[in-house]
Amino acid sequence: MGAGFSLIPELYANDQIKKEPLFVKERWCYNLAVTSPEKTSAAKLGLLALIIGAVGIAFSPIFVRLSELGPSATGFHRMFLALPVLWLWAGVDSRRGVVSQATAKTIVPTRAEWPLVVLTGLLFAGDMAVWHWSIRLTSVANATLLANFAPVFVALGAAVWLKEEITRQFLIALIVALIGTVMVLGSSINLGERHLIGDILGLMTAAFYAGYILVVKQVRRTIAAGTLMLWSAIISAGALLPLALLSGEGLVAPSLYSWLILGALALISHCGGQGLIAYALAHLSASFSSLTLLLQPVLAAFLAWTLLSEPLGSFQAAGGVVVLAGILLASRSNLKPPDYRSRGTND
């Protein structure tokens, strides 16, 4: 594909484009006439990885619901069983010399990189802990929809840390999303405290995952996806193990079927889903990425209805549409674009 002129909103990140913003219809767009074919191709590959990653993580609430272990133990095995594949992935990155700008061909982060790598693992461990409990205490559709408020928190975090202006459009989007939340939670409130607690944990999941996305976005400027996924999984597993032990959850799956479910969770949802998302974040903006990940709740609700026979009422479904519309509007609100001049890894 040769260089040409086109307008695409908030798609590229890092050095995927040279910064020539055009303000069109109150949205930031970019002149891609100066974009090289290689960088355009990388962004398209990142978008494909992001979509496939969204499909991968859409299966995770199904696997968690089918798991015969407790929530924290399930989260631990998600990390632990993924380690061999992630180690191989990091090794490939090492041999290709794309692990880190500072560390060359080693899979060990530098001293300066470690704090954010550790934070990545801890945030994902928190996300897993509260989200797995949310799935157990509320419906798959509710847990997943509420967890996908993360784009709102991503926008808020970017506004605070990057000093970006929150527009009127963003505030309207936030109100729309809150209205949708009331619609989604209508049946939950009537069903008692147990269900309501699960919904609250779903919102907490969104906050943890938003922090994870923001930190991964920063870390991927210097560290390749395989290396980041390996070390964050080790840290997350180390954090989830004591939680599982303290809660009295067993760590040994009772059947081959249970081990297969845990293996699928590790390979499909973590290595495949989260791994591809981490890869994509080096090539796409955080706001566009979080927007595309809204494919997850739609797919998860459909999978729960298909595989688990979990009902999805018309009013709840309408609330889900309103929530998604609000988050979509928030993700596309008029925030100042990030600085794309910094360079990141290519993988």
C-alpha positions as CSV (number, residue, x, y, z in Angstrom):
1,M,0.0,0.0,0.0
2,G,1.5,3.3,-1.0
3,A,1.3,6.5,1.0
4,G,-1.8,8.4,0.5
5,F,-4.2,10.9,2.1
6,S,-6.8,9.8,4.5
7,L,-8.4,10.7,7.8
8,I,-8.6,8.1,10.6
9,P,-9.5,9.1,14.2
10,E,-7.3,8.3,17.1
11,L,-5.9,5.1,15.6
12,Y,-2.2,5.3,15.6
13,A,0.2,5.6,18.5
14,N,3.8,6.1,19.3
15,D,5.7,6.7,16.0
16,Q,3.1,5.1,13.7
17,I,2.5,8.5,12.2
18,K,4.2,11.9,12.0
19,K,2.1,14.3,13.9
20,E,0.1,16.5,11.6
21,P,-3.3,16.9,13.3
22,L,-6.3,18.2,11.4
23,F,-9.3,19.3,13.4
24,V,-12.4,18.0,11.6
25,K,-15.9,18.1,13.1
26,E,-14.6,18.5,16.6
27,R,-12.4,15.4,16.4
28,W,-8.7,14.9,16.0
29,C,-7.7,13.3,12.8
30,Y,-4.4,12.8,11.1
31,N,-2.9,13.4,7.7
32,L,-1.5,10.0,6.7
33,A,0.2,11.3,3.6
34,V,3.5,11.3,5.5
35,T,2.9,7.7,6.9
36,S,5.2,5.1,5.5
37,P,3.7,1.9,4.1
38,E,5.6,-0.1,6.7
39,K,4.1,1.8,9.6
40,T,0.6,1.8,8.1
41,S,0.9,-2.0,7.7
42,A,2.1,-2.4,11.4
43,A,-1.0,-0.4,12.6
44,K,-3.3,-2.6,10.5
45,L,-1.6,-5.7,11.9
46,G,-2.1,-4.2,15.4
47,L,-5.8,-3.7,14.7
48,L,-6.2,-7.3,13.6
49,A,-4.3,-8.5,16.7
50,L,-6.6,-6.3,18.9
51,I,-9.8,-7.8,17.4
52,I,-8.6,-11.4,17.7
53,G,-7.5,-10.5,21.3
54,A,-11.0,-9.3,22.1
55,V,-12.4,-12.6,20.9
56,G,-10.0,-14.5,23.1
57,I,-10.8,-12.6,26.3
58,A,-14.6,-12.9,25.5
59,F,-14.2,-16.6,26.3
60,S,-12.7,-16.0,29.7
61,P,-15.9,-15.5,31.7
62,I,-17.2,-18.7,30.2
63,F,-14.1,-20.6,31.3
64,V,-14.2,-19.0,34.8
65,R,-17.9,-20.0,35.2
66,L,-17.1,-23.6,34.1
67,S,-14.0,-23.9,36.4
68,E,-14.3,-26.2,39.3
69,L,-11.8,-24.2,41.4
70,G,-12.4,-21.1,43.4
71,P,-12.0,-17.6,41.8
72,S,-8.5,-16.8,43.1
73,A,-7.2,-20.3,42.4
74,T,-8.6,-20.1,38.8
75,G,-6.8,-16.8,38.4
76,F,-3.6,-18.3,39.7
77,H,-3.7,-21.2,37.2
78,R,-4.6,-18.8,34.4
79,M,-1.2,-17.1,35.0
80,F,0.8,-20.2,36.0
81,L,-0.3,-22.5,33.1
82,A,0.4,-19.7,30.6
83,L,4.1,-19.3,31.7
84,P,5.6,-22.0,29.4
85,V,4.0,-20.4,26.3
86,L,4.9,-16.9,27.4
87,W,8.5,-18.0,28.2
88,L,8.8,-19.3,24.6
89,W,7.3,-16.1,23.2
90,A,9.8,-14.0,25.2
91,G,12.6,-16.2,24.0
92,V,11.6,-15.6,20.4
93,D,11.6,-11.8,21.1
94,S,15.1,-12.2,22.7
95,R,16.5,-14.0,19.6
96,R,15.0,-11.3,17.3
97,G,16.6,-8.6,19.5
98,V,13.3,-6.7,20.0
99,V,12.8,-7.2,23.7
100,S,13.9,-3.8,25.0
101,Q,15.7,-0.8,23.7
102,A,17.9,-0.8,26.8
103,T,18.4,-4.5,27.4
104,A,19.0,-5.7,23.8
105,K,18.8,-9.5,23.7
106,T,17.8,-10.4,27.3
107,I,14.3,-11.1,28.6
108,V,15.1,-9.4,32.0
109,P,13.9,-5.8,32.2
110,T,16.2,-3.1,33.4
111,R,16.2,-1.6,36.9
112,A,14.4,1.5,35.5
113,E,11.8,-0.7,33.8
114,W,11.0,-3.0,36.8
115,P,8.6,-0.7,38.7
116,L,6.1,-0.4,35.9
117,V,6.5,-4.1,35.0
118,V,5.7,-5.0,38.7
119,L,2.8,-2.6,38.7
120,T,1.5,-4.2,35.5
121,G,1.4,-7.6,37.2
122,L,-0.2,-6.3,40.4
123,L,-2.9,-4.4,38.5
124,F,-3.8,-7.5,36.5
125,A,-3.8,-9.7,39.6
126,G,-6.3,-7.2,41.2
127,D,-8.3,-7.3,38.0
128,M,-8.4,-11.1,38.0
129,A,-9.2,-11.4,41.7
130,V,-12.2,-9.1,41.8
131,W,-13.5,-10.0,38.3
132,H,-13.5,-13.8,39.0
133,W,-15.4,-13.2,42.2
134,S,-17.8,-10.9,40.2
135,I,-18.5,-13.6,37.7
136,R,-19.4,-16.0,40.6
137,L,-21.7,-13.4,42.3
138,T,-23.5,-12.0,39.3
139,S,-24.3,-13.0,35.7
140,V,-21.7,-13.3,33.1
141,A,-23.3,-10.5,31.1
142,N,-23.4,-8.1,34.1
143,A,-19.9,-8.9,35.1
144,T,-18.5,-8.4,31.7
145,L,-20.5,-5.3,30.8
146,L,-19.5,-3.6,34.0
147,A,-15.9,-4.6,33.6
148,N,-16.0,-2.9,30.3
149,F,-16.5,0.5,31.8
150,A,-12.7,0.5,31.6
151,P,-12.7,2.8,28.6
152,V,-14.2,5.5,30.8
153,F,-11.6,5.1,33.4
154,V,-8.9,5.0,30.7
155,A,-10.1,8.4,29.5
156,L,-10.2,9.8,33.1
157,G,-6.7,8.5,33.8
158,A,-5.3,10.0,30.6
159,A,-6.9,13.3,31.5
160,V,-5.3,13.3,35.0
161,W,-1.9,12.0,34.0
162,L,-1.6,13.6,30.6
163,K,-3.4,16.8,31.5
164,E,-5.9,16.3,28.7
165,E,-9.0,18.3,28.6
166,I,-12.3,16.5,29.4
167,T,-14.9,17.8,26.9
168,R,-18.6,18.3,27.2
169,Q,-19.1,15.4,24.9
170,F,-17.2,13.2,27.4
171,L,-19.4,14.3,30.3
172,I,-22.5,13.5,28.2
173,A,-21.1,10.1,27.4
174,L,-20.5,9.4,31.1
175,I,-24.1,10.3,32.0
176,V,-25.3,8.0,29.2
177,A,-23.2,5.1,30.5
178,L,-24.5,5.6,34.0
179,I,-28.1,5.5,32.8
180,G,-27.3,2.3,31.0
181,T,-25.8,0.9,34.2
182,V,-29.0,1.5,36.0
183,M,-30.8,-0.4,33.3
184,V,-28.4,-3.3,33.5
185,L,-28.5,-3.5,37.3
186,G,-32.3,-3.3,37.5
187,S,-32.7,-7.0,37.9
188,S,-29.6,-7.3,40.1
189,I,-30.9,-4.9,42.7
190,N,-34.1,-6.8,43.0
191,L,-32.3,-10.1,43.4
192,G,-30.6,-9.2,46.6
193,E,-27.3,-8.2,48.2
194,R,-25.3,-11.2,46.8
195,H,-26.0,-10.2,43.2
196,L,-25.4,-6.5,43.9
197,I,-22.0,-7.2,45.4
198,G,-21.0,-9.0,42.2
199,D,-22.0,-6.0,40.2
200,I,-19.9,-3.7,42.4
201,L,-16.9,-6.0,41.9
202,G,-17.5,-5.7,38.2
203,L,-17.0,-1.9,38.4
204,M,-13.9,-2.4,40.5
205,T,-12.6,-4.7,37.8
206,A,-13.0,-1.9,35.3
207,A,-10.8,0.4,37.4
208,F,-8.1,-2.2,37.7
209,Y,-8.2,-3.1,34.0
210,A,-8.1,0.6,33.1
211,G,-4.9,1.0,35.2
212,Y,-3.5,-2.1,33.5
213,I,-4.1,-0.7,30.0
214,L,-2.6,2.6,30.8
215,V,0.5,1.1,32.3
216,V,0.9,-1.5,29.5
217,K,0.7,1.4,27.0
218,Q,3.6,3.1,28.8
219,V,5.7,0.0,29.3
220,R,5.3,-1.1,25.6
221,R,7.3,1.9,24.6
222,T,10.4,0.0,25.6
223,I,9.6,-3.6,26.2
224,A,8.3,-6.3,23.8
225,A,4.9,-7.9,24.3
226,G,6.2,-11.4,25.1
227,T,8.7,-10.2,27.7
228,L,6.1,-8.0,29.4
229,M,3.5,-10.8,29.4
230,L,6.0,-13.3,30.9
231,W,7.0,-11.1,33.9
232,S,3.6,-9.7,34.5
233,A,2.2,-13.2,34.6
234,I,4.9,-14.3,37.1
235,I,4.1,-11.3,39.4
236,S,0.3,-11.8,39.0
237,A,0.6,-15.5,39.9
238,G,2.7,-14.6,42.9
239,A,0.0,-12.2,44.1
240,L,-2.9,-14.5,43.4
241,L,-1.4,-17.6,45.1
242,P,-1.6,-16.3,48.7
243,L,-5.1,-15.0,48.0
244,A,-6.2,-18.5,47.0
245,L,-4.5,-20.0,50.0
246,L,-5.9,-17.5,52.5
247,S,-9.4,-18.0,51.1
248,G,-9.1,-21.7,51.6
249,E,-9.5,-22.6,47.9
250,G,-8.0,-25.8,46.6
251,L,-5.3,-25.5,44.0
252,V,-5.6,-29.0,42.5
253,A,-8.3,-29.5,39.8
254,P,-10.6,-32.4,40.6
255,S,-10.9,-33.8,37.1
256,L,-9.3,-33.8,33.6
257,Y,-12.2,-31.7,32.4
258,S,-11.3,-29.0,35.0
259,W,-7.7,-29.0,33.9
260,L,-8.7,-28.6,30.3
261,I,-10.9,-25.6,31.2
262,L,-8.0,-24.0,33.1
263,G,-5.6,-24.8,30.2
264,A,-8.0,-23.2,27.7
265,L,-8.3,-20.1,30.0
266,A,-4.5,-19.8,30.1
267,L,-3.9,-20.4,26.4
268,I,-6.9,-18.8,24.7
269,S,-7.8,-15.9,27.0
270,H,-4.4,-15.0,28.5
271,C,-1.7,-15.9,26.0
272,G,-3.9,-15.3,23.0
273,G,-6.3,-12.7,24.2
274,Q,-4.3,-10.5,26.6
275,G,-1.0,-11.2,24.7
276,L,-2.4,-9.9,21.4
277,I,-3.8,-6.9,23.2
278,A,-0.4,-6.1,24.7
279,Y,1.1,-6.4,21.2
280,A,-1.5,-4.1,19.7
281,L,-1.0,-1.4,22.3
282,A,2.4,-0.6,20.9
283,H,0.8,0.3,17.5
284,L,-2.6,1.7,18.4
285,S,-3.8,4.5,20.7
286,A,-5.2,3.5,24.1
287,S,-8.6,5.1,23.5
288,F,-9.1,3.3,20.1
289,S,-7.9,0.1,21.7
290,S,-10.3,0.3,24.6
291,L,-13.1,1.1,22.1
292,T,-12.4,-1.9,20.0
293,L,-12.3,-4.1,23.1
294,L,-16.0,-3.4,23.6
295,L,-16.5,-6.3,21.3
296,Q,-15.9,-8.4,24.4
297,P,-19.1,-7.9,26.3
298,V,-21.2,-8.4,23.2
299,L,-19.5,-11.7,22.4
300,A,-19.5,-12.8,26.1
301,A,-23.2,-12.2,26.5
302,F,-23.9,-14.1,23.3
303,L,-21.6,-17.0,24.4
304,A,-23.3,-17.1,27.9
305,W,-26.7,-17.3,26.3
306,T,-25.5,-19.9,23.8
307,L,-23.3,-22.1,26.0
308,L,-24.7,-21.5,29.5
309,S,-28.3,-20.9,28.7
310,E,-28.1,-17.7,30.7
311,P,-31.1,-15.5,30.1
312,L,-30.7,-12.0,28.8
313,G,-33.9,-10.0,29.2
314,S,-34.9,-7.3,26.7
315,F,-34.6,-4.5,29.2
316,Q,-31.1,-5.7,30.3
317,A,-30.1,-6.1,26.7
318,A,-31.3,-2.5,26.0
319,G,-29.3,-1.3,29.0
320,G,-26.2,-3.1,27.6
321,V,-26.7,-1.2,24.3
322,V,-27.0,2.1,26.2
323,V,-23.8,1.3,28.2
324,L,-21.9,0.4,25.1
325,A,-23.1,3.5,23.3
326,G,-22.0,5.7,26.2
327,I,-18.6,4.1,26.4
328,L,-18.2,4.4,22.6
329,L,-19.1,8.1,22.9
330,A,-16.7,8.6,25.7
331,S,-13.9,6.8,23.8
332,R,-14.4,9.1,20.8
333,S,-14.8,12.3,22.9
334,N,-12.7,15.3,22.1
335,L,-9.6,14.6,24.2
336,K,-6.3,16.1,23.2
337,P,-4.3,13.5,21.3
338,P,-1.3,11.9,23.0
339,D,2.3,12.8,22.0
340,Y,3.1,10.3,19.2
341,R,6.7,11.4,18.8
342,S,8.1,9.0,21.4
343,R,9.3,5.7,20.0
344,G,8.3,2.3,21.0
345,T,9.1,-1.3,20.3
346,N,8.0,-2.9,17.1
347,D,6.7,-6.1,18.7
